[in-house]
């Protein structure tokens, strides 16, 4: 199982938010956002919750497990 995400889609749906803007709002580096979007880094529960709150959605709408990988 691999953790996948819709983070890039969520950013674009949120008024075309940039990686840098998202990083600033959730208090991480832009490189962290890049790594998460590329599937190279799994966010902490705290960071995932911050993102869900920012996007006004459930964590599962941003992050999900891909059972096929």
Secondary structure, 3 states (H helix, E strand, C coil): CEEEECHHHHHHHCCCCCHHHHHHHHCCCHHHHHHHHCCCCCCCHHHHHHHHHHHCCCHHHHEEEECCC
